[in-house]
Amino acid sequence: MTHRCGHLYCKADENYKHYALHRILDLNDSMPPLPTGERYIGEYHIYSCPGCAAQLQVDLYSPSLGGDPVLWDTRIA
């Protein structure tokens, strides 16, 4: 997979997110407080190109619900 700057991430059968810049933003640090006073249970996972820093994808992940934090959303057969 490549991006507009030509950065080559990985082979087609790999998850490009493992090769992108990855930043995690806690929703409690970036969103207004909930009316109930409870804390948010999610976080944004922001992926960017290491070559030009263009934002590629933003995923919402909730650690308390489990699962893989690095979603594999694009698979090329």
PyMOL Python script that loads the backbone (N, CA, C, O; Angstrom):
from pymol import cmd

cmd.read_pdbstr("""\
ATOM      1  N   MET A   1       0.833  -1.167   0.000  1.00  0.00           N
ATOM      2  CA  MET A   1       0.000   0.000   0.000  1.00  0.00           C
ATOM      3  C   MET A   1       0.885   1.239   0.000  1.00  0.00           C
ATOM      4  O   MET A   1       1.873   1.296   0.733  1.00  0.00           O
ATOM      5  N   THR A   2       0.543   2.222  -0.809  1.00  0.00           N
ATOM      6  CA  THR A   2       1.282   3.479  -0.842  1.00  0.00           C
ATOM      7  C   THR A   2       0.334   4.642  -0.631  1.00  0.00           C
ATOM      8  O   THR A   2      -0.883   4.493  -0.746  1.00  0.00           O
ATOM      9  N   HIS A   3       0.886   5.785  -0.326  1.00  0.00           N
ATOM     10  CA  HIS A   3       0.106   6.997  -0.143  1.00  0.00           C
ATOM     11  C   HIS A   3       0.594   8.027  -1.148  1.00  0.00           C
ATOM     12  O   HIS A   3       1.521   7.745  -1.908  1.00  0.00           O
ATOM     13  N   ARG A   4       0.004   9.202  -1.174  1.00  0.00           N
ATOM     14  CA  ARG A   4       0.307  10.213  -2.189  1.00  0.00           C
ATOM     15  C   ARG A   4       1.777  10.614  -2.230  1.00  0.00           C
ATOM     16  O   ARG A   4       2.265  11.047  -3.274  1.00  0.00           O
ATOM     17  N   CYS A   5       2.491  10.478  -1.113  1.00  0.00           N
ATOM     18  CA  CYS A   5       3.910  10.832  -1.105  1.00  0.00           C
ATOM     19  C   CYS A   5       4.772   9.693  -1.643  1.00  0.00           C
ATOM     20  O   CYS A   5       5.968   9.873  -1.871  1.00  0.00           O
ATOM     21  N   GLY A   6       4.162   8.510  -1.849  1.00  0.00           N
ATOM     22  CA  GLY A   6       4.891   7.367  -2.368  1.00  0.00           C
ATOM     23  C   GLY A   6       5.459   6.447  -1.300  1.00  0.00           C
ATOM     24  O   GLY A   6       6.151   5.482  -1.622  1.00  0.00           O
ATOM     25  N   HIS A   7       5.176   6.731  -0.035  1.00  0.00           N
ATOM     26  CA  HIS A   7       5.678   5.862   1.032  1.00  0.00           C
ATOM     27  C   HIS A   7       5.084   4.463   0.877  1.00  0.00           C
ATOM     28  O   HIS A   7       3.870   4.308   0.750  1.00  0.00           O
ATOM     29  N   LEU A   8       5.931   3.467   0.888  1.00  0.00           N
ATOM     30  CA  LEU A   8       5.503   2.079   0.788  1.00  0.00           C
ATOM     31  C   LEU A   8       5.366   1.514   2.198  1.00  0.00           C
ATOM     32  O   LEU A   8       6.337   1.465   2.953  1.00  0.00           O
ATOM     33  N   TYR A   9       4.149   1.087   2.544  1.00  0.00           N
ATOM     34  CA  TYR A   9       3.871   0.610   3.899  1.00  0.00           C
ATOM     35  C   TYR A   9       4.261  -0.833   4.107  1.00  0.00           C
ATOM     36  O   TYR A   9       5.038  -1.152   5.007  1.00  0.00           O
ATOM     37  N   CYS A  10       3.720  -1.711   3.273  1.00  0.00           N
ATOM     38  CA  CYS A  10       3.892  -3.132   3.518  1.00  0.00           C
ATOM     39  C   CYS A  10       3.388  -3.906   2.306  1.00  0.00           C
ATOM     40  O   CYS A  10       2.957  -3.328   1.308  1.00  0.00           O
ATOM     41  N   LYS A  11       3.454  -5.232   2.423  1.00  0.00           N
ATOM     42  CA  LYS A  11       2.893  -6.078   1.381  1.00  0.00           C
ATOM     43  C   LYS A  11       1.372  -6.052   1.465  1.00  0.00           C
ATOM     44  O   LYS A  11       0.815  -5.689   2.501  1.00  0.00           O
ATOM     45  N   ALA A  12       0.703  -6.430   0.395  1.00  0.00           N
ATOM     46  CA  ALA A  12      -0.760  -6.374   0.322  1.00  0.00           C
ATOM     47  C   ALA A  12      -1.445  -7.279   1.336  1.00  0.00           C
ATOM     48  O   ALA A  12      -2.596  -7.030   1.696  1.00  0.00           O
ATOM     49  N   ASP A  13      -0.770  -8.317   1.805  1.00  0.00           N
ATOM     50  CA  ASP A  13      -1.405  -9.233   2.756  1.00  0.00           C
ATOM     51  C   ASP A  13      -1.115  -8.880   4.221  1.00  0.00           C
ATOM     52  O   ASP A  13      -1.332  -9.698   5.115  1.00  0.00           O
ATOM     53  N   GLU A  14      -0.625  -7.659   4.460  1.00  0.00           N
ATOM     54  CA  GLU A  14      -0.336  -7.192   5.812  1.00  0.00           C
ATOM     55  C   GLU A  14      -1.233  -6.002   6.158  1.00  0.00           C
ATOM     56  O   GLU A  14      -1.767  -5.342   5.267  1.00  0.00           O
ATOM     57  N   ASN A  15      -1.393  -5.735   7.440  1.00  0.00           N
ATOM     58  CA  ASN A  15      -2.182  -4.607   7.907  1.00  0.00           C
ATOM     59  C   ASN A  15      -1.306  -3.350   7.887  1.00  0.00           C
ATOM     60  O   ASN A  15      -0.334  -3.251   8.635  1.00  0.00           O
ATOM     61  N   TYR A  16      -1.657  -2.396   7.029  1.00  0.00           N
ATOM     62  CA  TYR A  16      -0.857  -1.178   6.877  1.00  0.00           C
ATOM     63  C   TYR A  16      -0.755  -0.372   8.179  1.00  0.00           C
ATOM     64  O   TYR A  16       0.184   0.405   8.353  1.00  0.00           O
ATOM     65  N   LYS A  17      -1.700  -0.549   9.076  1.00  0.00           N
ATOM     66  CA  LYS A  17      -1.701   0.230  10.313  1.00  0.00           C
ATOM     67  C   LYS A  17      -0.509  -0.108  11.211  1.00  0.00           C
ATOM     68  O   LYS A  17      -0.101   0.706  12.039  1.00  0.00           O
ATOM     69  N   HIS A  18       0.045  -1.303  11.044  1.00  0.00           N
ATOM     70  CA  HIS A  18       1.229  -1.674  11.815  1.00  0.00           C
ATOM     71  C   HIS A  18       2.463  -0.927  11.321  1.00  0.00           C
ATOM     72  O   HIS A  18       3.497  -0.944  11.990  1.00  0.00           O
ATOM     73  N   TYR A  19       2.378  -0.278  10.173  1.00  0.00           N
ATOM     74  CA  TYR A  19       3.509   0.425   9.579  1.00  0.00           C
ATOM     75  C   TYR A  19       3.282   1.936   9.529  1.00  0.00           C
ATOM     76  O   TYR A  19       4.159   2.676   9.082  1.00  0.00           O
ATOM     77  N   ALA A  20       2.132   2.394   9.975  1.00  0.00           N
ATOM     78  CA  ALA A  20       1.807   3.816   9.987  1.00  0.00           C
ATOM     79  C   ALA A  20       2.166   4.422  11.339  1.00  0.00           C
ATOM     80  O   ALA A  20       2.362   3.706  12.321  1.00  0.00           O
ATOM     81  N   LEU A  21       2.248   5.747  11.376  1.00  0.00           N
ATOM     82  CA  LEU A  21       2.379   6.426  12.663  1.00  0.00           C
ATOM     83  C   LEU A  21       1.071   6.238  13.414  1.00  0.00           C
ATOM     84  O   LEU A  21      -0.003   6.372  12.828  1.00  0.00           O
ATOM     85  N   HIS A  22       1.145   5.933  14.683  1.00  0.00           N
ATOM     86  CA  HIS A  22      -0.038   5.586  15.466  1.00  0.00           C
ATOM     87  C   HIS A  22      -0.063   6.428  16.740  1.00  0.00           C
ATOM     88  O   HIS A  22       0.868   6.402  17.545  1.00  0.00           O
ATOM     89  N   ARG A  23      -1.146   7.168  16.895  1.00  0.00           N
ATOM     90  CA  ARG A  23      -1.316   7.999  18.091  1.00  0.00           C
ATOM     91  C   ARG A  23      -2.639   7.630  18.741  1.00  0.00           C
ATOM     92  O   ARG A  23      -3.631   7.419  18.045  1.00  0.00           O
ATOM     93  N   ILE A  24      -2.667   7.551  20.058  1.00  0.00           N
ATOM     94  CA  ILE A  24      -3.889   7.244  20.803  1.00  0.00           C
ATOM     95  C   ILE A  24      -4.303   8.491  21.578  1.00  0.00           C
ATOM     96  O   ILE A  24      -3.510   9.084  22.310  1.00  0.00           O
ATOM     97  N   LEU A  25      -5.572   8.872  21.397  1.00  0.00           N
ATOM     98  CA  LEU A  25      -6.110  10.044  22.074  1.00  0.00           C
ATOM     99  C   LEU A  25      -7.280   9.610  22.942  1.00  0.00           C
ATOM    100  O   LEU A  25      -8.302   9.162  22.423  1.00  0.00           O
ATOM    101  N   ASP A  26      -7.143   9.738  24.247  1.00  0.00           N
ATOM    102  CA  ASP A  26      -8.205   9.383  25.194  1.00  0.00           C
ATOM    103  C   ASP A  26      -9.358  10.367  25.021  1.00  0.00           C
ATOM    104  O   ASP A  26      -9.143  11.579  25.008  1.00  0.00           O
ATOM    105  N   LEU A  27     -10.571   9.855  24.889  1.00  0.00           N
ATOM    106  CA  LEU A  27     -11.728  10.733  24.704  1.00  0.00           C
ATOM    107  C   LEU A  27     -11.930  11.674  25.884  1.00  0.00           C
ATOM    108  O   LEU A  27     -12.464  12.770  25.713  1.00  0.00           O
ATOM    109  N   ASN A  28     -11.515  11.269  27.068  1.00  0.00           N
ATOM    110  CA  ASN A  28     -11.657  12.127  28.241  1.00  0.00           C
ATOM    111  C   ASN A  28     -10.764  13.359  28.161  1.00  0.00           C
ATOM    112  O   ASN A  28     -11.008  14.350  28.850  1.00  0.00           O
ATOM    113  N   ASP A  29      -9.732  13.300  27.326  1.00  0.00           N
ATOM    114  CA  ASP A  29      -8.830  14.438  27.146  1.00  0.00           C
ATOM    115  C   ASP A  29      -9.278  15.355  26.018  1.00  0.00           C
ATOM    116  O   ASP A  29      -8.794  16.483  25.919  1.00  0.00           O
ATOM    117  N   SER A  30     -10.192  14.898  25.165  1.00  0.00           N
ATOM    118  CA  SER A  30     -10.517  15.680  23.974  1.00  0.00           C
ATOM    119  C   SER A  30     -12.000  16.017  23.804  1.00  0.00           C
ATOM    120  O   SER A  30     -12.350  16.805  22.926  1.00  0.00           O
ATOM    121  N   MET A  31     -12.866  15.442  24.617  1.00  0.00           N
ATOM    122  CA  MET A  31     -14.302  15.660  24.475  1.00  0.00           C
ATOM    123  C   MET A  31     -14.839  16.404  25.697  1.00  0.00           C
ATOM    124  O   MET A  31     -14.255  16.336  26.779  1.00  0.00           O
ATOM    125  N   PRO A  32     -15.959  17.117  25.518  1.00  0.00           N
ATOM    126  CA  PRO A  32     -16.576  17.744  26.704  1.00  0.00           C
ATOM    127  C   PRO A  32     -17.084  16.671  27.657  1.00  0.00           C
ATOM    128  O   PRO A  32     -17.369  15.553  27.229  1.00  0.00           O
ATOM    129  N   PRO A  33     -17.201  16.988  28.925  1.00  0.00           N
ATOM    130  CA  PRO A  33     -17.658  15.984  29.900  1.00  0.00           C
ATOM    131  C   PRO A  33     -19.061  15.474  29.581  1.00  0.00           C
ATOM    132  O   PRO A  33     -19.893  16.201  29.036  1.00  0.00           O
ATOM    133  N   LEU A  34     -19.302  14.237  29.923  1.00  0.00           N
ATOM    134  CA  LEU A  34     -20.639  13.678  29.785  1.00  0.00           C
ATOM    135  C   LEU A  34     -21.568  14.329  30.809  1.00  0.00           C
ATOM    136  O   LEU A  34     -21.126  14.664  31.908  1.00  0.00           O
ATOM    137  N   PRO A  35     -22.842  14.515  30.473  1.00  0.00           N
ATOM    138  CA  PRO A  35     -23.776  15.136  31.418  1.00  0.00           C
ATOM    139  C   PRO A  35     -23.897  14.375  32.745  1.00  0.00           C
ATOM    140  O   PRO A  35     -24.182  14.973  33.783  1.00  0.00           O
ATOM    141  N   THR A  36     -23.681  13.062  32.707  1.00  0.00           N
ATOM    142  CA  THR A  36     -23.797  12.237  33.915  1.00  0.00           C
ATOM    143  C   THR A  36     -22.550  12.311  34.804  1.00  0.00           C
ATOM    144  O   THR A  36     -22.573  11.877  35.955  1.00  0.00           O
ATOM    145  N   GLY A  37     -21.476  12.861  34.260  1.00  0.00           N
ATOM    146  CA  GLY A  37     -20.222  12.915  35.008  1.00  0.00           C
ATOM    147  C   GLY A  37     -19.369  11.670  34.845  1.00  0.00           C
ATOM    148  O   GLY A  37     -18.234  11.624  35.321  1.00  0.00           O
ATOM    149  N   GLU A  38     -19.914  10.652  34.169  1.00  0.00           N
ATOM    150  CA  GLU A  38     -19.140   9.427  33.936  1.00  0.00           C
ATOM    151  C   GLU A  38     -18.014   9.707  32.945  1.00  0.00           C
ATOM    152  O   GLU A  38     -18.046  10.679  32.190  1.00  0.00           O
ATOM    153  N   ARG A  39     -17.033   8.835  32.972  1.00  0.00           N
ATOM    154  CA  ARG A  39     -15.913   8.957  32.032  1.00  0.00           C
ATOM    155  C   ARG A  39     -16.239   8.223  30.739  1.00  0.00           C
ATOM    156  O   ARG A  39     -17.000   7.256  30.744  1.00  0.00           O
ATOM    157  N   TYR A  40     -15.670   8.678  29.645  1.00  0.00           N
ATOM    158  CA  TYR A  40     -15.788   7.965  28.374  1.00  0.00           C
ATOM    159  C   TYR A  40     -15.021   6.653  28.477  1.00  0.00           C
ATOM    160  O   TYR A  40     -14.026   6.567  29.197  1.00  0.00           O
ATOM    161  N   ILE A  41     -15.481   5.631  27.759  1.00  0.00           N
ATOM    162  CA  ILE A  41     -14.796   4.338  27.794  1.00  0.00           C
ATOM    163  C   ILE A  41     -14.000   4.091  26.521  1.00  0.00           C
ATOM    164  O   ILE A  41     -13.472   2.996  26.326  1.00  0.00           O
ATOM    165  N   GLY A  42     -13.907   5.095  25.651  1.00  0.00           N
ATOM    166  CA  GLY A  42     -13.237   4.895  24.376  1.00  0.00           C
ATOM    167  C   GLY A  42     -12.040   5.792  24.190  1.00  0.00           C
ATOM    168  O   GLY A  42     -11.757   6.686  24.987  1.00  0.00           O
ATOM    169  N   GLU A  43     -11.350   5.514  23.100  1.00  0.00           N
ATOM    170  CA  GLU A  43     -10.201   6.307  22.699  1.00  0.00           C
ATOM    171  C   GLU A  43     -10.102   6.303  21.182  1.00  0.00           C
ATOM    172  O   GLU A  43     -10.503   5.340  20.529  1.00  0.00           O
ATOM    173  N   TYR A  44      -9.574   7.371  20.632  1.00  0.00           N
ATOM    174  CA  TYR A  44      -9.332   7.445  19.197  1.00  0.00           C
ATOM    175  C   TYR A  44      -7.951   6.866  18.904  1.00  0.00           C
ATOM    176  O   TYR A  44      -6.981   7.161  19.602  1.00  0.00           O
ATOM    177  N   HIS A  45      -7.879   6.054  17.881  1.00  0.00           N
ATOM    178  CA  HIS A  45      -6.601   5.574  17.365  1.00  0.00           C
ATOM    179  C   HIS A  45      -6.418   6.251  16.014  1.00  0.00           C
ATOM    180  O   HIS A  45      -7.174   5.998  15.076  1.00  0.00           O
ATOM    181  N   ILE A  46      -5.416   7.106  15.921  1.00  0.00           N
ATOM    182  CA  ILE A  46      -5.197   7.941  14.746  1.00  0.00           C
ATOM    183  C   ILE A  46      -3.966   7.428  14.013  1.00  0.00           C
ATOM    184  O   ILE A  46      -2.887   7.304  14.592  1.00  0.00           O
ATOM    185  N   TYR A  47      -4.147   7.132  12.724  1.00  0.00           N
ATOM    186  CA  TYR A  47      -3.067   6.599  11.887  1.00  0.00           C
ATOM    187  C   TYR A  47      -2.691   7.620  10.832  1.00  0.00           C
ATOM    188  O   TYR A  47      -3.553   8.201  10.173  1.00  0.00           O
ATOM    189  N   SER A  48      -1.374   7.833  10.678  1.00  0.00           N
ATOM    190  CA  SER A  48      -0.865   8.808   9.714  1.00  0.00           C
ATOM    191  C   SER A  48       0.284   8.212   8.923  1.00  0.00           C
ATOM    192  O   SER A  48       0.931   7.257   9.353  1.00  0.00           O
ATOM    193  N   CYS A  49       0.523   8.795   7.762  1.00  0.00           N
ATOM    194  CA  CYS A  49       1.615   8.361   6.887  1.00  0.00           C
ATOM    195  C   CYS A  49       2.951   8.781   7.490  1.00  0.00           C
ATOM    196  O   CYS A  49       3.116   9.950   7.839  1.00  0.00           O
ATOM    197  N   PRO A  50       3.914   7.860   7.626  1.00  0.00           N
ATOM    198  CA  PRO A  50       5.229   8.233   8.145  1.00  0.00           C
ATOM    199  C   PRO A  50       6.032   9.078   7.158  1.00  0.00           C
ATOM    200  O   PRO A  50       7.005   9.725   7.542  1.00  0.00           O
ATOM    201  N   GLY A  51       5.625   9.073   5.885  1.00  0.00           N
ATOM    202  CA  GLY A  51       6.356   9.842   4.882  1.00  0.00           C
ATOM    203  C   GLY A  51       5.951  11.298   4.812  1.00  0.00           C
ATOM    204  O   GLY A  51       6.807  12.173   4.684  1.00  0.00           O
ATOM    205  N   CYS A  52       4.635  11.576   4.895  1.00  0.00           N
ATOM    206  CA  CYS A  52       4.151  12.954   4.735  1.00  0.00           C
ATOM    207  C   CYS A  52       3.216  13.407   5.848  1.00  0.00           C
ATOM    208  O   CYS A  52       2.743  14.543   5.827  1.00  0.00           O
ATOM    209  N   ALA A  53       2.941  12.544   6.816  1.00  0.00           N
ATOM    210  CA  ALA A  53       2.088  12.832   7.978  1.00  0.00           C
ATOM    211  C   ALA A  53       0.619  13.048   7.627  1.00  0.00           C
ATOM    212  O   ALA A  53      -0.134  13.552   8.461  1.00  0.00           O
ATOM    213  N   ALA A  54       0.192  12.688   6.433  1.00  0.00           N
ATOM    214  CA  ALA A  54      -1.227  12.780   6.080  1.00  0.00           C
ATOM    215  C   ALA A  54      -2.014  11.781   6.928  1.00  0.00           C
ATOM    216  O   ALA A  54      -1.597  10.636   7.106  1.00  0.00           O
ATOM    217  N   GLN A  55      -3.150  12.230   7.443  1.00  0.00           N
ATOM    218  CA  GLN A  55      -3.985  11.339   8.250  1.00  0.00           C
ATOM    219  C   GLN A  55      -4.640  10.309   7.358  1.00  0.00           C
ATOM    220  O   GLN A  55      -5.244  10.655   6.342  1.00  0.00           O
ATOM    221  N   LEU A  56      -4.523   9.039   7.731  1.00  0.00           N
ATOM    222  CA  LEU A  56      -5.055   7.933   6.939  1.00  0.00           C
ATOM    223  C   LEU A  56      -6.376   7.413   7.468  1.00  0.00           C
ATOM    224  O   LEU A  56      -7.284   7.115   6.693  1.00  0.00           O
ATOM    225  N   GLN A  57      -6.491   7.302   8.788  1.00  0.00           N
ATOM    226  CA  GLN A  57      -7.647   6.641   9.384  1.00  0.00           C
ATOM    227  C   GLN A  57      -7.753   7.030  10.847  1.00  0.00           C
ATOM    228  O   GLN A  57      -6.742   7.246  11.515  1.00  0.00           O
ATOM    229  N   VAL A  58      -8.982   7.119  11.343  1.00  0.00           N
ATOM    230  CA  VAL A  58      -9.239   7.292  12.775  1.00  0.00           C
ATOM    231  C   VAL A  58     -10.219   6.201  13.177  1.00  0.00           C
ATOM    232  O   VAL A  58     -11.309   6.104  12.614  1.00  0.00           O
ATOM    233  N   ASP A  59      -9.837   5.380  14.147  1.00  0.00           N
ATOM    234  CA  ASP A  59     -10.695   4.317  14.653  1.00  0.00           C
ATOM    235  C   ASP A  59     -11.084   4.649  16.090  1.00  0.00           C
ATOM    236  O   ASP A  59     -10.309   5.260  16.826  1.00  0.00           O
ATOM    237  N   LEU A  60     -12.270   4.246  16.477  1.00  0.00           N
ATOM    238  CA  LEU A  60     -12.719   4.384  17.853  1.00  0.00           C
ATOM    239  C   LEU A  60     -12.605   3.011  18.499  1.00  0.00           C
ATOM    240  O   LEU A  60     -13.160   2.034  17.996  1.00  0.00           O
ATOM    241  N   TYR A  61     -11.892   2.939  19.605  1.00  0.00           N
ATOM    242  CA  TYR A  61     -11.655   1.669  20.290  1.00  0.00           C
ATOM    243  C   TYR A  61     -11.983   1.831  21.761  1.00  0.00           C
ATOM    244  O   TYR A  61     -11.699   2.868  22.360  1.00  0.00           O
ATOM    245  N   SER A  62     -12.583   0.801  22.342  1.00  0.00           N
ATOM    246  CA  SER A  62     -12.899   0.800  23.767  1.00  0.00           C
ATOM    247  C   SER A  62     -12.159  -0.349  24.443  1.00  0.00           C
ATOM    248  O   SER A  62     -12.554  -1.505  24.295  1.00  0.00           O
ATOM    249  N   PRO A  63     -11.092  -0.049  25.181  1.00  0.00           N
ATOM    250  CA  PRO A  63     -10.333  -1.114  25.845  1.00  0.00           C
ATOM    251  C   PRO A  63     -11.182  -1.984  26.769  1.00  0.00           C
ATOM    252  O   PRO A  63     -10.930  -3.183  26.886  1.00  0.00           O
ATOM    253  N   SER A  64     -12.174  -1.403  27.421  1.00  0.00           N
ATOM    254  CA  SER A  64     -12.983  -2.181  28.360  1.00  0.00           C
ATOM    255  C   SER A  64     -13.876  -3.208  27.665  1.00  0.00           C
ATOM    256  O   SER A  64     -14.356  -4.144  28.304  1.00  0.00           O
ATOM    257  N   LEU A  65     -14.101  -3.038  26.367  1.00  0.00           N
ATOM    258  CA  LEU A  65     -14.913  -3.998  25.618  1.00  0.00           C
ATOM    259  C   LEU A  65     -14.076  -5.094  24.978  1.00  0.00           C
ATOM    260  O   LEU A  65     -14.622  -6.067  24.458  1.00  0.00           O
ATOM    261  N   GLY A  66     -12.763  -4.948  25.010  1.00  0.00           N
ATOM    262  CA  GLY A  66     -11.857  -5.961  24.473  1.00  0.00           C
ATOM    263  C   GLY A  66     -11.718  -5.910  22.972  1.00  0.00           C
ATOM    264  O   GLY A  66     -12.173  -4.976  22.311  1.00  0.00           O
ATOM    265  N   GLY A  67     -11.080  -6.935  22.455  1.00  0.00           N
ATOM    266  CA  GLY A  67     -10.824  -6.999  21.021  1.00  0.00           C
ATOM    267  C   GLY A  67      -9.443  -6.470  20.692  1.00  0.00           C
ATOM    268  O   GLY A  67      -8.699  -6.035  21.571  1.00  0.00           O
ATOM    269  N   ASP A  68      -9.119  -6.514  19.422  1.00  0.00           N
ATOM    270  CA  ASP A  68      -7.815  -6.053  18.945  1.00  0.00           C
ATOM    271  C   ASP A  68      -7.853  -4.542  18.762  1.00  0.00           C
ATOM    272  O   ASP A  68      -8.706  -4.042  18.030  1.00  0.00           O
ATOM    273  N   PRO A  69      -6.960  -3.802  19.401  1.00  0.00           N
ATOM    274  CA  PRO A  69      -6.986  -2.347  19.263  1.00  0.00           C
ATOM    275  C   PRO A  69      -6.598  -1.858  17.864  1.00  0.00           C
ATOM    276  O   PRO A  69      -6.937  -0.739  17.480  1.00  0.00           O
ATOM    277  N   VAL A  70      -5.887  -2.698  17.105  1.00  0.00           N
ATOM    278  CA  VAL A  70      -5.513  -2.306  15.747  1.00  0.00           C
ATOM    279  C   VAL A  70      -6.453  -3.031  14.782  1.00  0.00           C
ATOM    280  O   VAL A  70      -6.214  -4.178  14.403  1.00  0.00           O
ATOM    281  N   LEU A  71      -7.516  -2.344  14.398  1.00  0.00           N
ATOM    282  CA  LEU A  71      -8.520  -2.894  13.507  1.00  0.00           C
ATOM    283  C   LEU A  71      -7.932  -3.130  12.113  1.00  0.00           C
ATOM    284  O   LEU A  71      -7.272  -2.248  11.562  1.00  0.00           O
ATOM    285  N   TRP A  72      -8.165  -4.296  11.552  1.00  0.00           N
ATOM    286  CA  TRP A  72      -7.708  -4.594  10.194  1.00  0.00           C
ATOM    287  C   TRP A  72      -8.917  -4.422   9.294  1.00  0.00           C
ATOM    288  O   TRP A  72      -9.666  -5.368   9.050  1.00  0.00           O
ATOM    289  N   ASP A  73      -9.097  -3.204   8.803  1.00  0.00           N
ATOM    290  CA  ASP A  73     -10.300  -2.863   8.050  1.00  0.00           C
ATOM    291  C   ASP A  73     -10.156  -2.979   6.541  1.00  0.00           C
ATOM    292  O   ASP A  73     -11.158  -2.981   5.825  1.00  0.00           O
ATOM    293  N   THR A  74      -8.933  -3.076   6.048  1.00  0.00           N
ATOM    294  CA  THR A  74      -8.700  -3.173   4.611  1.00  0.00           C
ATOM    295  C   THR A  74      -7.884  -4.422   4.318  1.00  0.00           C
ATOM    296  O   THR A  74      -6.720  -4.507   4.708  1.00  0.00           O
ATOM    297  N   ARG A  75      -8.477  -5.383   3.642  1.00  0.00           N
ATOM    298  CA  ARG A  75      -7.772  -6.607   3.265  1.00  0.00           C
ATOM    299  C   ARG A  75      -7.861  -6.779   1.766  1.00  0.00           C
ATOM    300  O   ARG A  75      -8.946  -6.720   1.188  1.00  0.00           O
ATOM    301  N   ILE A  76      -6.728  -6.990   1.143  1.00  0.00           N
ATOM    302  CA  ILE A  76      -6.679  -7.184  -0.296  1.00  0.00           C
ATOM    303  C   ILE A  76      -6.477  -8.657  -0.562  1.00  0.00           C
ATOM    304  O   ILE A  76      -5.490  -9.249  -0.125  1.00  0.00           O
ATOM    305  N   ALA A  77      -7.420  -9.250  -1.285  1.00  0.00           N
ATOM    306  CA  ALA A  77      -7.357 -10.694  -1.565  1.00  0.00           C
ATOM    307  C   ALA A  77      -6.414 -11.003  -2.701  1.00  0.00           C
ATOM    308  O   ALA A  77      -6.245 -12.167  -3.064  1.00  0.00           O
TER     309      ALA A  77
END
""", "prot")
cmd.dss("prot")
cmd.show_as("cartoon", "prot")
cmd.util.cbc("prot")
cmd.orient("prot")
